[in-house]
Structure formats: C-alpha cells, structure tokens
C-alpha cells in the first residue's frame, strides 16, 4: 500500500506501532538495503518505529512523520494497545485485514454456531465505534472503516461464502466497507527479505502470469480503498491505520 502510493508520486511515511514484531519497519529496512546494494531508485517512504511509552513521544513521532507527508500509514499491533487506539481515532481511513476464517471474524463479530448468522458485534467493532464517535466530536470527520479480505483462496469454498455473508450482515450494522485484498500467493512472502513488492517486479526480472495477476490484485485493492490523490499539490494529509 505504501509503495503503491509512493510510486504514484505521493509523499508517504510509515509508522510501525508494534515495536516487538516490527514487520513494517523490518520490511522497509530491507528495502533500503536493496536500494543501496543494487543502485535501483525505488520509491521509498520515510519510516519510524514507535518505542516510547509516553504520549509526548507518540505525538512527536506522529506529527513529525505527518508534517511532510501526503499519507501516513500506520501498522498497529495485533493486540489491544493504547497507542493503537489513539492512532485509530486520529486516522481518516482504518483498514482491517481479515482472512476468510471465523477465527478472524470473531474479532469483529460473533455468529450463531449452527446458522452462522451474526448475533452481535465483538470487542473490536465496539472499540472502533468509540473511536469514530470521538473523532466526530473532535473535528466532525467520519472515519472510513474498510475490512480488507486478505489471503483469499482461489477456489470457492463453503466457508468463504459463509464468512462473506456474515461480513455483509455485520457491515450493515456497524458501518464498514468490505473490499477484496490480496490472494494467497507465495510471491508476496518471497519478496519480504528484499523489501520489494509487485510494483517493483519490472526492475528485477521477467514476470510470469502469476506475477501479472498479483499486480492486478494490488491495483484493484488500491482502487477499492478510494484514497484521495496524493502528490505535491495534495491539500489534506491522510492517516491510514491498519490493525
């Protein structure tokens, strides 16, 4: 997401709030090393990892990265975290990646074990509801909550249909959009050590049909996010928190 925006000319910064796992930070470190090693001029976002435990440290990092960026993309830890809640309330777009699994679905909603009908929203949905109310009171902004269906299998399955139906039902209740994400492809994982994406594929060798399909998935995902156009003349800054 960050590289796709940067490749279009937007000024992008990334903030990793998960200082233990630091996936985004490590990915961008790997990318910087690839640029240095190969000499290729690849789109490269500014990035930092939040390690402070104080509000002052968080605010300094957040606004420091935001100052010269059209987009600030924030990676939050997969646990309840004070700074992740703050980031959600400050964001304009909230992206929640979710696999086709009722294990993942349980984070945002509960279902009847026999009918698979949604019975109630779960903890995370209530947390985002509170964040959206807080933001609306603060400056009148409506946070766009997007549930991104990630690591999709390429074979239609009954479980996939059930999860899809449950997401549609819950989206009407709590107000999120559902968009397709990236499929289950080995190529995405293989590129991590070099910090590359499918956008960079033309710089590093020929592309097969699977690579072309993966690039198309990325294009469709970015279009579905409906982010504003970034670039030197962008009027407003966007913060995107992926939880």
C-alpha positions as CSV (number, residue, x, y, z in Angstrom):
1,X,0.0,0.0,0.0
2,X,2.8,2.4,1.0
3,X,4.9,1.6,-2.1
4,X,1.9,1.8,-4.4
5,X,1.1,5.4,-3.2
6,X,4.8,6.4,-3.3
7,X,5.1,5.1,-6.9
8,X,2.3,7.4,-8.0
9,X,4.2,10.4,-6.7
10,X,2.7,10.8,-3.2
11,X,4.8,11.6,-0.2
12,X,4.4,8.7,2.1
13,X,5.5,8.0,5.7
14,X,5.1,4.8,7.7
15,X,4.8,4.4,11.4
16,X,5.2,0.9,13.0
17,X,3.5,0.8,16.4
18,X,4.4,-2.9,17.0
19,X,7.9,-2.4,18.3
20,X,8.1,-6.1,19.3
21,X,7.4,-7.7,15.9
22,X,8.2,-4.6,13.8
23,X,7.2,-6.2,10.5
24,X,6.7,-2.9,8.5
25,X,9.9,-1.5,10.0
26,X,11.9,-4.6,9.0
27,X,10.4,-4.6,5.5
28,X,11.4,-1.0,4.9
29,X,14.9,-1.6,6.3
30,X,15.2,-4.5,3.9
31,X,14.1,-2.2,1.0
32,X,16.6,0.4,1.9
33,X,19.4,-2.2,1.9
34,X,18.2,-3.4,-1.6
35,X,18.3,0.1,-2.9
36,X,21.8,0.5,-1.5
37,X,23.0,-2.9,-2.8
38,X,21.6,-2.7,-6.3
39,X,21.6,1.0,-7.1
40,X,18.0,0.9,-8.2
41,X,16.0,4.1,-7.5
42,X,12.9,2.6,-5.9
43,X,10.0,4.6,-4.2
44,X,11.0,4.7,-0.6
45,X,8.7,6.0,2.2
46,X,10.0,7.7,5.3
47,X,9.5,5.4,8.3
48,X,10.0,5.0,12.0
49,X,9.1,2.6,14.8
50,X,7.4,3.9,18.0
51,X,9.3,2.7,21.1
52,X,8.3,5.4,23.6
53,X,5.7,4.7,26.2
54,X,4.7,8.3,26.7
55,X,2.0,10.4,25.0
56,X,4.6,13.1,24.3
57,X,6.8,10.6,22.4
58,X,3.9,9.3,20.4
59,X,2.7,12.8,19.4
60,X,6.2,13.9,18.4
61,X,6.7,10.9,16.2
62,X,3.2,11.1,14.7
63,X,3.2,14.7,13.8
64,X,6.9,14.7,12.8
65,X,6.2,12.0,10.2
66,X,2.9,13.7,9.1
67,X,4.4,17.1,8.5
68,X,5.8,16.5,5.1
69,X,3.6,13.6,4.0
70,X,0.5,13.2,2.0
71,X,-0.2,9.8,3.6
72,X,0.9,8.4,6.9
73,X,0.4,4.7,7.0
74,X,0.3,3.1,10.5
75,X,0.8,-0.5,11.3
76,X,-0.7,-1.4,14.7
77,X,-0.1,-4.5,16.8
78,X,-2.5,-7.4,16.8
79,X,-3.5,-6.7,20.4
80,X,-5.4,-4.1,22.4
81,X,-2.9,-1.3,22.7
82,X,-3.3,2.3,24.0
83,X,-1.4,3.9,21.2
84,X,-3.2,1.8,18.6
85,X,-6.5,3.2,19.9
86,X,-5.1,6.7,19.7
87,X,-3.9,6.1,16.1
88,X,-7.4,4.7,15.1
89,X,-9.1,7.9,16.5
90,X,-6.6,10.1,14.6
91,X,-6.9,8.3,11.2
92,X,-9.1,9.1,8.3
93,X,-9.1,5.6,6.9
94,X,-9.0,2.5,9.0
95,X,-8.0,-0.8,7.3
96,X,-8.7,-4.1,9.0
97,X,-7.2,-7.1,7.1
98,X,-9.1,-10.3,7.7
99,X,-8.6,-13.8,6.5
100,X,-11.5,-15.9,5.3
101,X,-11.9,-17.5,8.8
102,X,-14.4,-17.3,11.6
103,X,-11.4,-17.2,13.9
104,X,-10.6,-13.8,12.4
105,X,-14.2,-12.8,12.1
106,X,-14.7,-13.3,15.9
107,X,-12.6,-10.2,16.4
108,X,-15.3,-8.0,14.9
109,X,-18.5,-10.1,15.3
110,X,-20.0,-13.2,16.9
111,X,-22.0,-15.7,14.9
112,X,-24.5,-18.5,15.8
113,X,-22.6,-21.8,15.7
114,X,-25.4,-23.6,13.7
115,X,-26.8,-20.9,11.4
116,X,-23.6,-18.7,11.1
117,X,-25.9,-15.7,11.4
118,X,-24.3,-12.7,13.2
119,X,-25.5,-12.4,16.7
120,X,-23.7,-9.3,17.9
121,X,-20.6,-7.1,17.2
122,X,-17.5,-8.0,19.1
123,X,-14.9,-6.1,21.2
124,X,-13.0,-4.6,18.2
125,X,-16.2,-3.3,16.5
126,X,-17.2,-1.6,19.7
127,X,-13.7,-0.1,20.0
128,X,-13.8,1.4,16.5
129,X,-17.4,2.6,17.2
130,X,-16.0,4.6,20.1
131,X,-13.1,5.9,18.1
132,X,-15.4,7.1,15.4
133,X,-17.6,8.9,17.9
134,X,-14.6,10.5,19.4
135,X,-13.3,11.7,16.1
136,X,-16.7,13.1,15.0
137,X,-16.9,15.1,18.2
138,X,-13.4,16.4,17.8
139,X,-13.5,17.7,14.3
140,X,-16.6,16.3,12.5
141,X,-14.6,13.8,10.5
142,X,-16.2,10.4,9.6
143,X,-13.5,7.6,9.8
144,X,-13.8,5.3,6.7
145,X,-13.6,1.8,8.1
146,X,-12.5,-0.8,5.5
147,X,-12.4,-4.5,6.1
148,X,-10.0,-5.9,3.6
149,X,-10.4,-9.6,2.8
150,X,-6.8,-10.9,2.8
151,X,-5.0,-14.1,1.8
152,X,-8.1,-15.2,-0.3
153,X,-8.1,-18.7,-1.6
154,X,-8.6,-19.0,-5.4
155,X,-11.0,-21.9,-5.0
156,X,-14.6,-21.1,-3.9
157,X,-15.4,-22.8,-0.7
158,X,-18.5,-23.0,1.6
159,X,-16.6,-21.4,4.5
160,X,-15.7,-18.5,2.2
161,X,-19.3,-17.9,1.3
162,X,-20.4,-18.1,5.0
163,X,-17.7,-15.6,6.0
164,X,-18.7,-13.3,3.1
165,X,-22.4,-13.4,4.1
166,X,-21.6,-12.7,7.8
167,X,-19.4,-9.7,6.8
168,X,-22.2,-8.3,4.6
169,X,-24.6,-8.6,7.5
170,X,-22.3,-7.1,10.1
171,X,-21.2,-4.2,7.8
172,X,-24.8,-3.0,7.7
173,X,-24.9,-3.0,11.5
174,X,-21.6,-1.3,12.3
175,X,-20.8,0.6,9.1
176,X,-17.7,-0.7,7.4
177,X,-16.9,-1.3,3.8
178,X,-15.7,-4.7,2.5
179,X,-13.1,-4.8,-0.3
180,X,-11.0,-7.6,-1.8
181,X,-7.4,-7.7,-0.7
182,X,-4.5,-9.9,-1.8
183,X,-4.7,-13.6,-2.6
184,X,-2.7,-16.4,-1.0
185,X,0.4,-16.2,-3.2
186,X,3.9,-17.3,-2.3
187,X,5.4,-14.4,-4.3
188,X,4.2,-11.9,-1.6
189,X,6.2,-13.6,1.1
190,X,9.2,-14.2,-1.0
191,X,9.7,-10.5,-1.6
192,X,9.9,-9.6,2.1
193,X,13.7,-10.2,2.6
194,X,14.4,-7.7,-0.2
195,X,11.7,-5.2,0.8
196,X,10.1,-5.5,-2.7
197,X,6.5,-5.5,-4.0
198,X,4.9,-6.5,-7.3
199,X,5.2,-2.8,-8.3
200,X,9.0,-3.3,-8.3
201,X,8.9,-6.5,-10.4
202,X,9.8,-4.9,-13.7
203,X,13.1,-3.7,-12.1
204,X,14.1,-7.2,-11.1
205,X,13.4,-9.6,-13.9
206,X,10.7,-11.0,-16.1
207,X,7.2,-11.5,-14.9
208,X,5.1,-14.7,-15.3
209,X,1.4,-14.9,-15.5
210,X,1.1,-15.3,-11.7
211,X,3.0,-12.1,-11.2
212,X,0.8,-10.2,-13.6
213,X,-2.3,-11.5,-11.7
214,X,-0.7,-10.4,-8.4
215,X,-0.1,-6.9,-9.7
216,X,-3.7,-6.7,-10.9
217,X,-4.8,-7.7,-7.4
218,X,-2.8,-4.9,-5.9
219,X,-4.2,-2.3,-8.4
220,X,-7.8,-3.4,-7.6
221,X,-7.2,-3.2,-3.9
222,X,-5.7,0.3,-4.1
223,X,-8.7,1.4,-6.2
224,X,-11.2,0.0,-3.8
225,X,-9.6,1.8,-0.9
226,X,-10.8,5.1,-2.5
227,X,-8.0,7.2,-1.0
228,X,-7.6,10.8,-2.2
229,X,-5.0,11.5,-4.8
230,X,-1.6,12.3,-3.2
231,X,1.3,14.3,-4.5
232,X,2.9,17.6,-4.2
233,X,-0.3,19.5,-4.6
234,X,-2.4,17.4,-2.2
235,X,-4.4,19.6,0.1
236,X,-5.0,17.4,3.1
237,X,-3.0,14.7,4.7
238,X,-4.3,11.2,5.2
239,X,-3.5,8.8,8.1
240,X,-4.3,5.1,7.4
241,X,-4.1,2.7,10.3
242,X,-4.0,-1.0,9.5
243,X,-4.9,-3.1,12.5
